[in-house]
Every structure is written in C-alpha cells, then in structure tokens.
C-alpha cells in the first residue's frame, strides 16, 4: 500500500458500522466511500447475497480503493463491493442519489 498503510484509511467521519446493523443480503450505499475501508467492512456484513456501492468524487480515492481491494482488504466476500465516481450535487433537477443508484444498477463496476 502507498502512504502509511491501513492506518490512513480511518480518516473518515466516524465508524458507521457501529450503528448501521447491516444484515446479510442487504444493499448498502456508502457516500464518500474514500479508500473503501467502510465499504469493505460493510461487504463482509452484507455477505455474498448483499451488495455495497461506494461512491466518491475524488479519482485519487477511487484509485486508492482499487489499490486496497487488490491488496486483499475486500476479504473473501469482496465480489459484492463496487466503487463508482460520482458527485452528490444535483444536476438538471435529478437527485444525485437517484442518479448514483441508476448508475450502480447498470453495473459499471470499478473496485
């Protein structure tokens, strides 16, 4: 891993998995997914029947998420985690969350 390693992945906004109670088979949308740490943990909780969609607006963070996925941080359940480039700002009157969901359903898998 580039930089300081796994310790650099915890620079987000807290620990969402401590209160999310993700059940096997659920779909999770991680906005501002960054380097993918929370998404990878959510993927383990959602299990093979679940899906985790990470969205980040920084190409550098998506590259880091891909690097971390290749380094094995996805774990054995990793096929259910995908990262996408996206902004949370609405354009042309369509809600950004709806656009992100539609994009994810098409299957543009990056990580």
Secondary structure, DSSP 8 states (H G I E B T S, - for coil): --TTGGGGGG-SSS-THHHH---TT-EEEEET-TTSHHHHHHHHHH-TT-EEEEEES-HHHHHHHHHHHHTTTT-TTGGGEEEEE--SS-BTTB-HHHHHHHHHHHT----
